[in-house]
Amino acid sequence: MALKRRNKIAATFSMASMTDVIFLLLIFFMVTSTVVFPNAIKVLLPQSKQQTSAKPLARVTIDANLNYYVGYGNQKEKMVQFDDIAPFLVEKQEAEPEMYVALYADESVPYKEVIKVLNIGSENRFKMVLATRPSKK
């Protein structure tokens, strides 16, 4: 007499526990991603409802070869060393306290160089305006 097994092995897999784990991971990453703050430059945007045409009085230009140029008002820009930018701008700010500084950087200039000039402006509390000039080919 042959005995038959009455227990069949089911070839199915229950996904209920797997979906619970997926939802818990999803909730975890959604909550923790809102806590992370990206490192970014804080930019103060104008709050005025009127449009003013305040032109920057001082200019700092960085060309594609990382040469620095400074200019004031309608004067032609002159080439300077990086260490001479801050004294030039401080001198001009003493004459014009509400001075704006326009920073023109070639599009091929690394961000590191632009940030170095922005740090000078931040340390001396200059009002900075960023601009780009396309590279001349």
N, CA, C and O atoms as CSV, one atom per row, in Angstrom:
chain,resi,resn,atom,element,x,y,z
A,1,MET,N,N,0.833,-1.163,0.000
A,1,MET,CA,C,0.000,0.000,0.000
A,1,MET,C,C,0.887,1.237,0.000
A,1,MET,O,O,1.741,1.405,0.870
A,2,ALA,N,N,0.673,2.092,-0.981
A,2,ALA,CA,C,1.473,3.299,-1.116
A,2,ALA,C,C,0.806,4.444,-0.366
A,2,ALA,O,O,-0.383,4.721,-0.523
A,3,LEU,N,N,1.609,5.087,0.443
A,3,LEU,CA,C,1.082,6.230,1.200
A,3,LEU,C,C,1.354,7.524,0.419
A,3,LEU,O,O,2.467,7.737,-0.062
A,4,LYS,N,N,0.363,8.363,0.296
A,4,LYS,CA,C,0.517,9.640,-0.399
A,4,LYS,C,C,0.635,10.766,0.633
A,4,LYS,O,O,-0.003,10.754,1.685
A,5,ARG,N,N,1.450,11.701,0.293
A,5,ARG,CA,C,1.540,12.886,1.144
A,5,ARG,C,C,0.353,13.783,0.844
A,5,ARG,O,O,-0.027,13.976,-0.311
A,6,ARG,N,N,-0.210,14.311,1.878
A,6,ARG,CA,C,-1.355,15.199,1.682
A,6,ARG,C,C,-0.945,16.667,1.683
A,6,ARG,O,O,-1.750,17.520,1.309
A,7,ASN,N,N,0.272,16.988,2.089
A,7,ASN,CA,C,0.738,18.384,2.118
A,7,ASN,C,C,1.409,18.712,0.789
A,7,ASN,O,O,2.407,18.099,0.411
A,8,LYS,N,N,0.851,19.671,0.102
A,8,LYS,CA,C,1.464,20.140,-1.140
A,8,LYS,C,C,2.313,21.365,-0.834
A,8,LYS,O,O,1.925,22.203,-0.020
A,9,ILE,N,N,3.442,21.471,-1.468
A,9,ILE,CA,C,4.306,22.647,-1.308
A,9,ILE,C,C,3.861,23.686,-2.324
A,9,ILE,O,O,3.837,23.432,-3.528
A,10,ALA,N,N,3.507,24.867,-1.814
A,10,ALA,CA,C,3.042,25.938,-2.700
A,10,ALA,C,C,4.254,26.672,-3.265
A,10,ALA,O,O,5.198,26.971,-2.533
A,11,ALA,N,N,4.230,26.957,-4.536
A,11,ALA,CA,C,5.340,27.643,-5.203
A,11,ALA,C,C,5.117,29.150,-5.250
A,11,ALA,O,O,5.749,29.814,-6.071
A,12,THR,N,N,4.270,29.716,-4.430
A,12,THR,CA,C,3.993,31.160,-4.417
A,12,THR,C,C,4.822,31.841,-3.336
A,12,THR,O,O,5.323,31.202,-2.411
A,13,PHE,N,N,4.948,33.138,-3.479
A,13,PHE,CA,C,5.735,33.937,-2.541
A,13,PHE,C,C,4.876,35.100,-2.089
A,13,PHE,O,O,4.293,35.787,-2.928
A,14,SER,N,N,4.780,35.339,-0.814
A,14,SER,CA,C,3.961,36.424,-0.280
A,14,SER,C,C,4.762,37.727,-0.307
A,14,SER,O,O,5.843,37.807,0.277
A,15,MET,N,N,4.236,38.733,-0.978
A,15,MET,CA,C,4.913,40.028,-1.097
A,15,MET,C,C,4.464,41.013,-0.028
A,15,MET,O,O,4.928,42.153,-0.033
A,16,ALA,N,N,3.596,40.630,0.875
A,16,ALA,CA,C,3.051,41.554,1.874
A,16,ALA,C,C,4.155,42.134,2.753
A,16,ALA,O,O,4.181,43.343,2.982
A,17,SER,N,N,5.048,41.315,3.239
A,17,SER,CA,C,6.098,41.834,4.108
A,17,SER,C,C,7.089,42.696,3.315
A,17,SER,O,O,7.625,43.667,3.850
A,18,MET,N,N,7.333,42.353,2.057
A,18,MET,CA,C,8.244,43.140,1.224
A,18,MET,C,C,7.677,44.539,0.967
A,18,MET,O,O,8.423,45.517,0.992
A,19,THR,N,N,6.389,44.645,0.725
A,19,THR,CA,C,5.791,45.969,0.493
A,19,THR,C,C,5.812,46.804,1.762
A,19,THR,O,O,5.965,48.024,1.692
A,20,ASP,N,N,5.662,46.171,2.925
A,20,ASP,CA,C,5.769,46.919,4.179
A,20,ASP,C,C,7.158,47.530,4.342
A,20,ASP,O,O,7.292,48.686,4.744
A,21,VAL,N,N,8.173,46.760,4.033
A,21,VAL,CA,C,9.552,47.254,4.138
A,21,VAL,C,C,9.794,48.386,3.141
A,21,VAL,O,O,10.447,49.373,3.479
A,22,ILE,N,N,9.285,48.259,1.932
A,22,ILE,CA,C,9.446,49.304,0.915
A,22,ILE,C,C,8.789,50.603,1.368
A,22,ILE,O,O,9.377,51.675,1.229
A,23,PHE,N,N,7.579,50.515,1.906
A,23,PHE,CA,C,6.897,51.728,2.368
A,23,PHE,C,C,7.625,52.364,3.540
A,23,PHE,O,O,7.707,53.590,3.610
A,24,LEU,N,N,8.151,51.576,4.453
A,24,LEU,CA,C,8.910,52.144,5.561
A,24,LEU,C,C,10.176,52.847,5.067
A,24,LEU,O,O,10.516,53.923,5.559
A,25,LEU,N,N,10.869,52.253,4.108
A,25,LEU,CA,C,12.050,52.916,3.544
A,25,LEU,C,C,11.675,54.193,2.808
A,25,LEU,O,O,12.385,55.194,2.898
A,26,LEU,N,N,10.578,54.165,2.090
A,26,LEU,CA,C,10.123,55.356,1.369
A,26,LEU,C,C,9.824,56.489,2.337
A,26,LEU,O,O,10.230,57.628,2.106
A,27,ILE,N,N,9.123,56.187,3.412
A,27,ILE,CA,C,8.807,57.213,4.411
A,27,ILE,C,C,10.084,57.724,5.070
A,27,ILE,O,O,10.222,58.928,5.290
A,28,PHE,N,N,11.008,56.839,5.384
A,28,PHE,CA,C,12.269,57.248,5.999
A,28,PHE,C,C,13.028,58.221,5.107
A,28,PHE,O,O,13.475,59.266,5.581
A,29,PHE,N,N,13.182,57.900,3.817
A,29,PHE,CA,C,13.942,58.765,2.921
A,29,PHE,C,C,13.212,60.077,2.644
A,29,PHE,O,O,13.856,61.108,2.452
A,30,MET,N,N,11.898,60.056,2.620
A,30,MET,CA,C,11.157,61.312,2.423
A,30,MET,C,C,11.330,62.242,3.613
A,30,MET,O,O,11.470,63.452,3.436
A,31,VAL,N,N,11.324,61.699,4.815
A,31,VAL,CA,C,11.473,62.532,6.009
A,31,VAL,C,C,12.897,63.051,6.125
A,31,VAL,O,O,13.094,64.227,6.432
A,32,THR,N,N,13.895,62.209,5.888
A,32,THR,CA,C,15.281,62.653,6.045
A,32,THR,C,C,15.727,63.575,4.926
A,32,THR,O,O,16.623,64.392,5.138
A,33,SER,N,N,15.142,63.477,3.751
A,33,SER,CA,C,15.568,64.360,2.657
A,33,SER,C,C,15.116,65.789,2.880
A,33,SER,O,O,15.736,66.703,2.337
A,34,THR,N,N,14.072,66.024,3.648
A,34,THR,CA,C,13.650,67.399,3.925
A,34,THR,C,C,14.521,68.055,4.971
A,34,THR,O,O,14.474,69.276,5.116
A,35,VAL,N,N,15.322,67.291,5.714
A,35,VAL,CA,C,16.200,67.841,6.738
A,35,VAL,C,C,17.500,68.345,6.129
A,35,VAL,O,O,18.129,69.241,6.693
A,36,VAL,N,N,17.915,67.807,5.013
A,36,VAL,CA,C,19.184,68.161,4.387
A,36,VAL,C,C,19.046,69.518,3.706
A,36,VAL,O,O,18.126,69.732,2.916
A,37,PHE,N,N,19.965,70.435,4.016
A,37,PHE,CA,C,19.975,71.754,3.395
A,37,PHE,C,C,21.132,71.826,2.418
A,37,PHE,O,O,22.268,71.560,2.811
A,38,PRO,N,N,20.897,72.173,1.170
A,38,PRO,CA,C,22.007,72.253,0.216
A,38,PRO,C,C,22.872,73.476,0.504
A,38,PRO,O,O,22.380,74.502,0.973
A,39,ASN,N,N,24.168,73.353,0.218
A,39,ASN,CA,C,25.078,74.484,0.349
A,39,ASN,C,C,24.882,75.371,-0.868
A,39,ASN,O,O,25.186,74.977,-1.994
A,40,ALA,N,N,24.383,76.545,-0.637
A,40,ALA,CA,C,24.123,77.457,-1.738
A,40,ALA,C,C,24.466,78.873,-1.292
A,40,ALA,O,O,24.545,79.163,-0.098
A,41,ILE,N,N,24.660,79.717,-2.241
A,41,ILE,CA,C,24.935,81.120,-1.957
A,41,ILE,C,C,23.605,81.813,-1.712
A,41,ILE,O,O,22.676,81.690,-2.511
A,42,LYS,N,N,23.517,82.535,-0.616
A,42,LYS,CA,C,22.296,83.264,-0.331
A,42,LYS,C,C,22.304,84.548,-1.151
A,42,LYS,O,O,23.243,85.340,-1.081
A,43,VAL,N,N,21.262,84.736,-1.913
A,43,VAL,CA,C,21.155,85.904,-2.767
A,43,VAL,C,C,19.996,86.746,-2.269
A,43,VAL,O,O,18.880,86.250,-2.110
A,44,LEU,N,N,20.262,88.016,-2.024
A,44,LEU,CA,C,19.204,88.926,-1.611
A,44,LEU,C,C,18.555,89.504,-2.860
A,44,LEU,O,O,19.186,90.242,-3.616
A,45,LEU,N,N,17.306,89.166,-3.066
A,45,LEU,CA,C,16.583,89.656,-4.222
A,45,LEU,C,C,15.921,90.980,-3.876
A,45,LEU,O,O,15.549,91.204,-2.724
A,46,PRO,N,N,15.769,91.858,-4.857
A,46,PRO,CA,C,15.145,93.157,-4.574
A,46,PRO,C,C,13.685,92.989,-4.165
A,46,PRO,O,O,12.976,92.126,-4.683
A,47,GLN,N,N,13.251,93.825,-3.231
A,47,GLN,CA,C,11.891,93.749,-2.713
A,47,GLN,C,C,11.039,94.932,-3.151
A,47,GLN,O,O,9.878,95.027,-2.753
A,48,SER,N,N,11.574,95.816,-3.943
A,48,SER,CA,C,10.862,97.018,-4.336
A,48,SER,C,C,9.837,96.732,-5.423
A,48,SER,O,O,10.028,95.851,-6.261
A,49,LYS,N,N,8.741,97.496,-5.395
A,49,LYS,CA,C,7.732,97.370,-6.449
A,49,LYS,C,C,8.054,98.327,-7.594
A,49,LYS,O,O,7.558,98.153,-8.707
A,50,GLN,N,N,8.871,99.324,-7.327
A,50,GLN,CA,C,9.259,100.259,-8.364
A,50,GLN,C,C,10.514,99.741,-9.045
A,50,GLN,O,O,11.353,99.087,-8.424
A,51,GLN,N,N,10.627,100.040,-10.310
A,51,GLN,CA,C,11.838,99.647,-11.018
A,51,GLN,C,C,12.799,100.825,-11.031
A,51,GLN,O,O,12.462,101.924,-11.471
A,52,THR,N,N,13.984,100.571,-10.546
A,52,THR,CA,C,15.012,101.600,-10.553
A,52,THR,C,C,16.110,101.178,-11.502
A,52,THR,O,O,16.350,99.987,-11.702
A,53,SER,N,N,16.755,102.130,-12.067
A,53,SER,CA,C,17.845,101.836,-12.992
A,53,SER,C,C,19.170,102.221,-12.349
A,53,SER,O,O,19.927,103.023,-12.897
A,54,ALA,N,N,19.443,101.648,-11.193
A,54,ALA,CA,C,20.698,101.915,-10.512
A,54,ALA,C,C,21.804,101.143,-11.209
A,54,ALA,O,O,21.807,99.912,-11.220
A,55,LYS,N,N,22.731,101.870,-11.781
A,55,LYS,CA,C,23.847,101.233,-12.474
A,55,LYS,C,C,24.987,101.030,-11.494
A,55,LYS,O,O,25.234,101.882,-10.640
A,56,PRO,N,N,25.676,99.920,-11.609
A,56,PRO,CA,C,26.826,99.718,-10.723
A,56,PRO,C,C,27.913,100.732,-11.028
A,56,PRO,O,O,28.188,101.053,-12.184
A,57,LEU,N,N,28.507,101.216,-9.987
A,57,LEU,CA,C,29.544,102.229,-10.160
A,57,LEU,C,C,30.925,101.606,-10.330
A,57,LEU,O,O,31.762,102.138,-11.058
A,58,ALA,N,N,31.163,100.484,-9.663
A,58,ALA,CA,C,32.462,99.822,-9.755
A,58,ALA,C,C,32.290,98.487,-10.477
A,58,ALA,O,O,31.259,97.825,-10.358
A,59,ARG,N,N,33.326,98.111,-11.227
A,59,ARG,CA,C,33.269,96.858,-11.983
A,59,ARG,C,C,34.509,96.035,-11.684
A,59,ARG,O,O,35.620,96.560,-11.602
A,60,VAL,N,N,34.298,94.731,-11.520
A,60,VAL,CA,C,35.398,93.773,-11.422
A,60,VAL,C,C,35.145,92.761,-12.528
A,60,VAL,O,O,34.068,92.172,-12.607
A,61,THR,N,N,36.145,92.562,-13.381
A,61,THR,CA,C,36.011,91.650,-14.510
A,61,THR,C,C,37.078,90.572,-14.411
A,61,THR,O,O,38.243,90.851,-14.130
A,62,ILE,N,N,36.654,89.333,-14.649
A,62,ILE,CA,C,37.597,88.207,-14.700
A,62,ILE,C,C,37.498,87.627,-16.101
A,62,ILE,O,O,36.430,87.177,-16.517
A,63,ASP,N,N,38.617,87.636,-16.834
A,63,ASP,CA,C,38.568,87.104,-18.196
A,63,ASP,C,C,38.902,85.611,-18.198
A,63,ASP,O,O,39.149,85.017,-17.148
A,64,ALA,N,N,38.906,85.025,-19.377
A,64,ALA,CA,C,39.106,83.577,-19.512
A,64,ALA,C,C,40.494,83.138,-19.048
A,64,ALA,O,O,40.675,81.979,-18.674
A,65,ASN,N,N,41.474,84.038,-19.066
A,65,ASN,CA,C,42.839,83.719,-18.631
A,65,ASN,C,C,43.054,84.007,-17.143
A,65,ASN,O,O,44.190,84.007,-16.669
A,66,LEU,N,N,41.969,84.252,-16.409
A,66,LEU,CA,C,41.985,84.565,-14.981
A,66,LEU,C,C,42.749,85.846,-14.669
A,66,LEU,O,O,43.406,85.950,-13.633
A,67,ASN,N,N,42.660,86.813,-15.565
A,67,ASN,CA,C,43.194,88.144,-15.302
A,67,ASN,C,C,42.078,88.969,-14.685
A,67,ASN,O,O,40.921,88.857,-15.090
A,68,TYR,N,N,42.425,89.804,-13.697
A,68,TYR,CA,C,41.454,90.627,-12.997
A,68,TYR,C,C,41.573,92.064,-13.484
A,68,TYR,O,O,42.672,92.597,-13.640
A,69,TYR,N,N,40.405,92.686,-13.723
A,69,TYR,CA,C,40.343,94.081,-14.141
A,69,TYR,C,C,39.355,94.803,-13.232
A,69,TYR,O,O,38.323,94.244,-12.860
A,70,VAL,N,N,39.674,96.046,-12.878
A,70,VAL,CA,C,38.759,96.856,-12.084
A,70,VAL,C,C,38.529,98.173,-12.802
A,70,VAL,O,O,39.408,98.683,-13.497
A,71,GLY,N,N,37.339,98.711,-12.625
A,71,GLY,CA,C,36.998,99.986,-13.201
A,71,GLY,C,C,36.000,100.694,-12.306
A,71,GLY,O,O,35.302,100.064,-11.511
A,72,TYR,N,N,35.940,102.013,-12.446
A,72,TYR,CA,C,35.021,102.794,-11.624
A,72,TYR,C,C,34.358,103.838,-12.498
A,72,TYR,O,O,35.033,104.565,-13.227
A,73,GLY,N,N,33.042,103.914,-12.428
A,73,GLY,CA,C,32.307,104.901,-13.217
A,73,GLY,C,C,32.508,104.683,-14.707
A,73,GLY,O,O,32.342,103.573,-15.212
A,74,ASN,N,N,32.866,105.747,-15.400
A,74,ASN,CA,C,33.092,105.664,-16.843
A,74,ASN,C,C,34.554,105.430,-17.201
A,74,ASN,O,O,34.920,105.442,-18.376
A,75,GLN,N,N,35.391,105.217,-16.183
A,75,GLN,CA,C,36.816,104.986,-16.447
A,75,GLN,C,C,37.024,103.643,-17.128
A,75,GLN,O,O,36.246,102.707,-16.943
A,76,LYS,N,N,38.082,103.567,-17.915
A,76,LYS,CA,C,38.439,102.307,-18.559
A,76,LYS,C,C,38.974,101.341,-17.506
A,76,LYS,O,O,39.651,101.749,-16.562
A,77,GLU,N,N,38.667,100.073,-17.676
A,77,GLU,CA,C,39.125,99.056,-16.721
A,77,GLU,C,C,40.631,98.876,-16.837
A,77,GLU,O,O,41.197,98.914,-17.930
A,78,LYS,N,N,41.275,98.678,-15.673
A,78,LYS,CA,C,42.715,98.446,-15.677
A,78,LYS,C,C,42.999,97.103,-15.023
A,78,LYS,O,O,42.272,96.665,-14.131
A,79,MET,N,N,44.057,96.463,-15.474
A,79,MET,CA,C,44.433,95.147,-14.971
A,79,MET,C,C,45.096,95.289,-13.605
A,79,MET,O,O,45.954,96.149,-13.406
A,80,VAL,N,N,44.680,94.421,-12.651
A,80,VAL,CA,C,45.255,94.436,-11.308
A,80,VAL,C,C,45.503,93.003,-10.870
A,80,VAL,O,O,45.026,92.054,-11.492
A,81,GLN,N,N,46.257,92.862,-9.790
A,81,GLN,CA,C,46.432,91.561,-9.148
A,81,GLN,C,C,45.230,91.310,-8.242
A,81,GLN,O,O,44.515,92.246,-7.883
A,82,PHE,N,N,45.007,90.054,-7.872
A,82,PHE,CA,C,43.860,89.727,-7.023
A,82,PHE,C,C,43.923,90.469,-5.695
A,82,PHE,O,O,42.891,90.918,-5.195
A,83,ASP,N,N,45.112,90.607,-5.114
A,83,ASP,CA,C,45.253,91.261,-3.806
A,83,ASP,C,C,44.948,92.752,-3.859
A,83,ASP,O,O,44.735,93.368,-2.814
A,84,ASP,N,N,44.920,93.349,-5.048
A,84,ASP,CA,C,44.660,94.782,-5.174
A,84,ASP,C,C,43.182,95.104,-5.371
A,84,ASP,O,O,42.811,96.277,-5.416
A,85,ILE,N,N,42.334,94.087,-5.487
A,85,ILE,CA,C,40.910,94.335,-5.728
A,85,ILE,C,C,40.261,94.958,-4.495
A,85,ILE,O,O,39.574,95.973,-4.607
A,86,ALA,N,N,40.469,94.364,-3.323
A,86,ALA,CA,C,39.828,94.853,-2.095
A,86,ALA,C,C,40.220,96.292,-1.765
A,86,ALA,O,O,39.331,97.098,-1.490
A,87,PRO,N,N,41.516,96.659,-1.777
A,87,PRO,CA,C,41.846,98.064,-1.475
A,87,PRO,C,C,41.225,99.042,-2.473
A,87,PRO,O,O,40.800,100.133,-2.090
A,88,PHE,N,N,41.172,98.659,-3.741
A,88,PHE,CA,C,40.574,99.532,-4.758
A,88,PHE,C,C,39.097,99.771,-4.442
A,88,PHE,O,O,38.632,100.911,-4.464
A,89,LEU,N,N,38.359,98.693,-4.148
A,89,LEU,CA,C,36.924,98.828,-3.894
A,89,LEU,C,C,36.638,99.551,-2.584
A,89,LEU,O,O,35.681,100.322,-2.501
A,90,VAL,N,N,37.459,99.311,-1.557
A,90,VAL,CA,C,37.266,100.001,-0.278
A,90,VAL,C,C,37.499,101.492,-0.455
A,90,VAL,O,O,36.766,102.309,0.102
A,91,GLU,N,N,38.507,101.846,-1.222
A,91,GLU,CA,C,38.794,103.270,-1.480
A,91,GLU,C,C,37.617,103.934,-2.185
A,91,GLU,O,O,37.238,105.054,-1.843
A,92,LYS,N,N,37.043,103.252,-3.161
A,92,LYS,CA,C,35.913,103.828,-3.904
A,92,LYS,C,C,34.655,103.864,-3.051
A,92,LYS,O,O,33.820,104.754,-3.215
A,93,GLN,N,N,34.510,102.894,-2.128
A,93,GLN,CA,C,33.324,102.883,-1.277
A,93,GLN,C,C,33.344,104.037,-0.273
A,93,GLN,O,O,32.292,104.549,0.108
A,94,GLU,N,N,34.532,104.441,0.149
A,94,GLU,CA,C,34.619,105.581,1.060
A,94,GLU,C,C,34.109,106.843,0.392
A,94,GLU,O,O,33.508,107.695,1.045
A,95,ALA,N,N,34.346,106.970,-0.915
A,95,ALA,CA,C,33.854,108.137,-1.650
A,95,ALA,C,C,32.365,108.016,-1.957
A,95,ALA,O,O,31.656,109.022,-1.973
A,96,GLU,N,N,31.886,106.814,-2.198
A,96,GLU,CA,C,30.485,106.565,-2.557
A,96,GLU,C,C,29.952,105.410,-1.699
A,96,GLU,O,O,30.082,104.254,-2.101
A,97,PRO,N,N,29.355,105.687,-0.529
A,97,PRO,CA,C,28.931,104.613,0.380
A,97,PRO,C,C,27.846,103.696,-0.199
A,97,PRO,O,O,27.788,102.524,0.171
A,98,GLU,N,N,27.002,104.186,-1.077
A,98,GLU,CA,C,25.924,103.376,-1.659
A,98,GLU,C,C,26.350,102.735,-2.977
A,98,GLU,O,O,25.525,102.514,-3.863
A,99,MET,N,N,27.622,102.444,-3.096
A,99,MET,CA,C,28.185,101.925,-4.338
A,99,MET,C,C,27.765,100.478,-4.593
A,99,MET,O,O,27.704,99.660,-3.675
A,100,TYR,N,N,27.480,100.186,-5.848
A,100,TYR,CA,C,27.258,98.816,-6.303
A,100,TYR,C,C,28.518,98.337,-7.004
A,100,TYR,O,O,29.219,99.114,-7.651
A,101,VAL,N,N,28.795,97.046,-6.866
A,101,VAL,CA,C,29.946,96.449,-7.541
A,101,VAL,C,C,29.414,95.382,-8.493
A,101,VAL,O,O,28.750,94.435,-8.072
A,102,ALA,N,N,29.713,95.546,-9.777
A,102,ALA,CA,C,29.310,94.558,-10.779
A,102,ALA,C,C,30.472,93.609,-11.003
A,102,ALA,O,O,31.602,94.039,-11.237
A,103,LEU,N,N,30.192,92.328,-10.931
A,103,LEU,CA,C,31.209,91.310,-11.156
A,103,LEU,C,C,30.917,90.635,-12.485
A,103,LEU,O,O,29.938,89.901,-12.620
A,104,TYR,N,N,31.770,90.889,-13.460
A,104,TYR,CA,C,31.648,90.272,-14.775
A,104,TYR,C,C,32.678,89.155,-14.869
A,104,TYR,O,O,33.877,89.388,-14.717
A,105,ALA,N,N,32.203,87.952,-15.118
A,105,ALA,CA,C,33.111,86.813,-15.223
A,105,ALA,C,C,32.840,86.104,-16.543
A,105,ALA,O,O,31.688,85.900,-16.927
A,106,ASP,N,N,33.896,85.739,-17.217
A,106,ASP,CA,C,33.765,84.958,-18.435
A,106,ASP,C,C,33.102,83.628,-18.089
A,106,ASP,O,O,33.274,83.107,-16.987
A,107,GLU,N,N,32.351,83.088,-19.030
A,107,GLU,CA,C,31.620,81.853,-18.740
A,107,GLU,C,C,32.543,80.653,-18.517
A,107,GLU,O,O,32.104,79.633,-17.984
A,108,SER,N,N,33.794,80.757,-18.912
A,108,SER,CA,C,34.730,79.642,-18.710
A,108,SER,C,C,35.514,79.757,-17.400
A,108,SER,O,O,36.321,78.881,-17.091
A,109,VAL,N,N,35.288,80.822,-16.628
A,109,VAL,CA,C,35.996,81.010,-15.361
A,109,VAL,C,C,35.445,80.036,-14.322
A,109,VAL,O,O,34.227,79.923,-14.181
A,110,PRO,N,N,36.315,79.325,-13.587
A,110,PRO,CA,C,35.826,78.407,-12.545
A,110,PRO,C,C,35.096,79.172,-11.437
A,110,PRO,O,O,35.418,80.321,-11.136
A,111,TYR,N,N,34.112,78.506,-10.845
A,111,TYR,CA,C,33.331,79.135,-9.777
A,111,TYR,C,C,34.197,79.564,-8.613
A,111,TYR,O,O,33.887,80.542,-7.932
A,112,LYS,N,N,35.276,78.846,-8.381
A,112,LYS,CA,C,36.169,79.160,-7.266
A,112,LYS,C,C,36.670,80.602,-7.353
A,112,LYS,O,O,36.751,81.298,-6.340
A,113,GLU,N,N,37.002,81.042,-8.554
A,113,GLU,CA,C,37.515,82.407,-8.730
A,113,GLU,C,C,36.421,83.442,-8.495
A,113,GLU,O,O,36.676,84.503,-7.925
A,114,VAL,N,N,35.216,83.134,-8.930
A,114,VAL,CA,C,34.092,84.055,-8.719
A,114,VAL,C,C,33.786,84.149,-7.231
A,114,VAL,O,O,33.527,85.238,-6.720
A,115,ILE,N,N,33.813,83.018,-6.529
A,115,ILE,CA,C,33.519,83.003,-5.102
A,115,ILE,C,C,34.563,83.791,-4.320
A,115,ILE,O,O,34.226,84.421,-3.318
A,116,LYS,N,N,35.827,83.771,-4.756
A,116,LYS,CA,C,36.864,84.549,-4.078
A,116,LYS,C,C,36.535,86.039,-4.124
A,116,LYS,O,O,36.718,86.743,-3.131
A,117,VAL,N,N,36.055,86.521,-5.261
A,117,VAL,CA,C,35.689,87.939,-5.371
A,117,VAL,C,C,34.418,88.215,-4.570
A,117,VAL,O,O,34.310,89.260,-3.928
A,118,LEU,N,N,33.457,87.294,-4.597
A,118,LEU,CA,C,32.238,87.474,-3.808
A,118,LEU,C,C,32.547,87.514,-2.315
A,118,LEU,O,O,31.879,88.229,-1.568
A,119,ASN,N,N,33.543,86.764,-1.873
A,119,ASN,CA,C,33.941,86.800,-0.464
A,119,ASN,C,C,34.499,88.171,-0.088
A,119,ASN,O,O,34.261,88.658,1.018
A,120,ILE,N,N,35.236,88.787,-0.998
A,120,ILE,CA,C,35.726,90.154,-0.747
A,120,ILE,C,C,34.540,91.088,-0.551
A,120,ILE,O,O,34.533,91.912,0.364
A,121,GLY,N,N,33.542,90.957,-1.412
A,121,GLY,CA,C,32.349,91.794,-1.285
A,121,GLY,C,C,31.598,91.530,-0.001
A,121,GLY,O,O,31.098,92.461,0.629
A,122,SER,N,N,31.513,90.277,0.394
A,122,SER,CA,C,30.805,89.922,1.631
A,122,SER,C,C,31.525,90.463,2.855
A,122,SER,O,O,30.887,90.979,3.773
A,123,GLU,N,N,32.843,90.351,2.878
A,123,GLU,CA,C,33.620,90.833,4.015
A,123,GLU,C,C,33.507,92.349,4.178
A,123,GLU,O,O,33.520,92.853,5.301
A,124,ASN,N,N,33.396,93.073,3.074
A,124,ASN,CA,C,33.336,94.537,3.117
A,124,ASN,C,C,31.927,95.079,2.961
A,124,ASN,O,O,31.735,96.292,2.881
A,125,ARG,N,N,30.935,94.191,2.916
A,125,ARG,CA,C,29.519,94.559,2.816
A,125,ARG,C,C,29.214,95.398,1.577
A,125,ARG,O,O,28.492,96.393,1.646
A,126,PHE,N,N,29.775,94.981,0.450
A,126,PHE,CA,C,29.461,95.629,-0.816
A,126,PHE,C,C,28.152,95.079,-1.345
A,126,PHE,O,O,27.786,93.941,-1.052
A,127,LYS,N,N,27.454,95.875,-2.116
A,127,LYS,CA,C,26.281,95.387,-2.831
A,127,LYS,C,C,26.782,94.873,-4.173
A,127,LYS,O,O,27.241,95.641,-5.018
A,128,MET,N,N,26.686,93.555,-4.354
A,128,MET,CA,C,27.265,92.913,-5.535
A,128,MET,C,C,26.191,92.576,-6.560
A,128,MET,O,O,25.074,92.196,-6.210
A,129,VAL,N,N,26.550,92.723,-7.835
A,129,VAL,CA,C,25.699,92.346,-8.957
A,129,VAL,C,C,26.511,91.398,-9.818
A,129,VAL,O,O,27.631,91.724,-10.211
A,130,LEU,N,N,25.952,90.212,-10.121
A,130,LEU,CA,C,26.660,89.227,-10.929
A,130,LEU,C,C,26.237,89.322,-12.391
A,130,LEU,O,O,25.068,89.556,-12.699
A,131,ALA,N,N,27.199,89.137,-13.279
A,131,ALA,CA,C,26.915,89.147,-14.725
A,131,ALA,C,C,27.908,88.223,-15.394
A,131,ALA,O,O,28.920,87.851,-14.799
A,132,THR,N,N,27.620,87.847,-16.638
A,132,THR,CA,C,28.553,87.025,-17.408
A,132,THR,C,C,28.808,87.677,-18.761
A,132,THR,O,O,27.977,88.408,-19.299
A,133,ARG,N,N,29.953,87.390,-19.268
A,133,ARG,CA,C,30.288,87.809,-20.629
A,133,ARG,C,C,30.693,86.575,-21.385
A,133,ARG,O,O,31.483,85.780,-20.876
A,134,PRO,N,N,30.176,86.382,-22.595
A,134,PRO,CA,C,30.566,85.175,-23.351
A,134,PRO,C,C,32.035,85.222,-23.718
A,134,PRO,O,O,32.603,86.296,-23.918
A,135,SER,N,N,32.644,84.056,-23.805
A,135,SER,CA,C,34.063,84.018,-24.161
A,135,SER,C,C,34.237,84.366,-25.629
A,135,SER,O,O,33.417,84.012,-26.477
A,136,LYS,N,N,35.316,85.061,-25.902
A,136,LYS,CA,C,35.623,85.484,-27.275
A,136,LYS,C,C,36.447,84.394,-27.939
A,136,LYS,O,O,37.530,84.046,-27.469
A,137,LYS,N,N,35.927,83.860,-29.034
A,137,LYS,CA,C,36.640,82.772,-29.721
A,137,LYS,C,C,37.107,83.219,-31.073
A,137,LYS,O,O,37.726,82.442,-31.800
